[in-house]
Amino acid sequence: MPFEDWVQSQYFIVDTPIQKGLDLQVPSQADQGMFIRAYLRASTSEQDAMRARGALDAFVAERGMRIAARYVENESGATLVRPELFRLLADCDPGDVLLVEQVDRLSRLTARDWTKLCAQIDEKQVRIVALDLPTSWNLAEPTDDFSSRMFVAINRMMLDVLAAVARKDYEDRRRRQAEGVARARADGLYKGRPPNIKRNETIAQHLRDGKTWKFIMTSTRCSRTLLASIARQVRAAEQSIAGATPTE
């Protein structure tokens, strides 16, 4: 049976992100070859992490393959705190493909954090394929050992370059934003970011319920500074109510 026909008979599509702990029921690695695992990321919950799904699906379809599973999350590419990315790596067997639309979907990390991530990718022997990196496309297709090693070496060099470019772009945008805010403040025009009323109410309720600060910061992704400010407001409100309560 031709390889591409075999791949189609073995691979399957998961139309929604797979859930943690779900048994994929795949054949053993010796029989299955490689799996293509798509990683889709957006920085904030207001952005659509699934936006690139069509492009990724088209890429593998052109090669007669299919995506085995999709891992979707809304997290900053500048942080290593990305549960779905590391769940993807944990699910991988040697030779599996991590497919992304662009390298910056995988990393806007500092050089130190990028090195840490690459170490885990290398340990799992995962191949990175990015639609914006044509030198990586051959890694999604079967090839001989020499060619494979050559493509991996070239791909790693290009990944390092694009990861550095993505980080510089991130830092440049942050710097321009800070400069814009500074100018607006100097002109008396800066109003600040509008408060996230729903989140702040949730934080206040957690405080009233006696939840720990660690739990609140993890569940709401708020800063310690914001949490401390809301905690003061909650205490002040409770003291005000207590002071207004008539005593016998």
N, C-alpha and C positions, 0 to 999 in steps of 0.2 A: 504493500500500500504506500503511495507517495506520502512524504512527510506531512505536507500541508493537509492532506485528507485525514491523516492520522490525528493531527492536532485538532481538527474540527470535531473529530469523533470523541476526543478526550476532554477538551476544554468545555467550559460552560459559562454562561453569562449570569452574573448576579445583578439584577436591575436596580437594587438598592444597596446602600452600604451594608456589608455583612456585620452581624451583631457579635459582640464579644462572646467567646465561648462556643460559637456555632461550629459544629463538626462539618467540614467541607466534603467529607466522604470522597476523597480523591484517591486515585491509585497510588501505589508506592512510588518513590522517586525514581527507582530504577526503570519503571514502566512509563512514567508520565512525562519525562523530559523536563521542560521548564514551564512555569506558569507566569503569565503576565498579570501583574497587580498594579492597578492604576491608583495614583495618589492625587487627590484633588483638594486644593487648599485655597481659602480666602482669608484675609487678615481679620475681618470683623464679621459679626453676625448679620450686619446690614448688607454684606456682599454675598453674591451667589457662588458658593464653592463649586457647584455643579456646572458652572458656565462652560467649562472646557470639555465636558463629557462628549459632546458631538465630535469634536476634533480628535479626541483620543480613540473613540470608536471607529471613526473613519480610517485612522492610521493603521490600526490592526486589521480592519476588514480588507484593506488594500493588499495585505500580506496573507490573506486567507486564514487569519487567526482570530481569536476572541479574547476578551478580557475575562480572567477568572474571577476577580473580585475588585471592588472599588472601596477605597478608604477615604472618607470625606471629613474634613474638619475646618473650623474657623479659628485659626490661630495665626499669630504673627510669624513670618518666616525668619524674623530676627532672634527667635528664641528656640531653645532645644526642648522646651516644654510643649511637646506635641504628641499626645497619647496615640492618635491614629497612625502617625508615621511609624512610631516604634512598635505598635501592634502589627503593622504591615511587615516590618523587618522580622519580628518574632515569628510570623507565620511563614516566612520564606524558607525554601530549601536552596542549597547551592545551585546556582545557575538560573534562578528565577529572575524575572525582569521587573524592575520598579519603573513604571511609565509615568512621566509627567508632561504637562504641556510645555512648560518652560523651566529652565534651571532655577529661576528665582522662586518658583513654587516650592522647590525643595530647600533652597537656602538663600537667606539674606544674612547669614551668620557671620560673626567675627571669624578671623582666621583660626583662632584657637578652637572655637566651637565647631567650625567646619571640619577641622582635623579630627575632632572627637567623633563626629557623625560618620566621616569617611572610614574611620577605624572600625566602627560597628558594621558598616556596609561591607567592608573587605572581609571581616570575620565571618559574615553570613554568605560571602561569595555571591552577592547580588549584583546584577548588571543594571546600570542606570541608563535609561533611554529617554531622551527629551526631544520633543518635536522641533524645538528651536536649535538643536544640535545635530546636524546631519551625520557627523562622524559617528554618532552613537546608534544610528538606525540599524547598522549591520549586526549589532548585538542582540537584536530581536529575532534574528534568523539563524538557522543552523550553519555552521562553518567548520572547517578543520581546526585543529588545536593551534597551529602556528598563527593562522589568520585571526583566530579568536584572541590570542594573547596580544597580538599587534593592535587590534581594535581596542582592547581594554586599555592598553598603555596610552594610545592616542586620546581615547575618550577621557581618561583621568586627567590628562594635561589640560584638555579643553574645558572639562568641568571645573577645574581649579580656577582657570581664567574667568569663566562666566560667573562663578560664585563670587569671585573678588569684585567683578563689575557690578553684580547685583548688590553686594554690600556697600560699595561706593555710592551707587544710586540711592540706596536707602539713607545713608548718612548725609548725602547732598540734599535730599528732600527734607530731612529733619532740620538741617542747618538753615535752609531757605525758609521753612516754616517758622523757626525761631526768630530769624531776622525780620520776617513779616510781622510777627507778633510784637517784637520790640519797637518797630516803627509805628505800629498802630497804637501801642501804649504811649509812646512819646507824643503822638498827635491827639491823644485822648479819645481814640476811636475803638480801642480794644474792649470788647464786652466779655471776653472769656467764653469758654465752652458752656453751653446750656446744661444745667444739671440733669442727670438721668433720674427723673423723679421715681419711676417704677423701681429701679434698682435701689435707690436710697431708702425707699419705704420698706423694701425687703430686708435691707441691712438693719434698719431700725427695729423691725419685727423680730429678727434673729436675736438682737441684743436684748429685747424685752423677754424673749423666750429663754435667755440664759445660755445661748450658743457661744462656743469659744471663738476668740478672734481668729484662730487658725482656720476653723471651719468656715467662718464668714468670708475671710479673704479668699479661700480656695473656691467656695461655691459661687461667689459673686464676682470674683476677679477684681475686687476693689483694692486700692492701695491702703497701707497702714495709716497714712495721713488722713485720707478721707474717712476711714473707719473711726479714727480717733475724734474727728470733727463731729460725726454723727453720734458717737457715743456721748460726747459732751451735750449735744442737743437733747438726747434722750434723757440723760440725767437731769438736765435743767427742767425739762417738761415734767418729769416725775416729782421733782422737788417742788415745782410750782403747784402741782395738783395736791401734793401732800400738805403744802402750806395753806391751800385754800380750803382744805377739809376741816369743818368745824369739830372741835374737841369738846367732850362732855366735862 
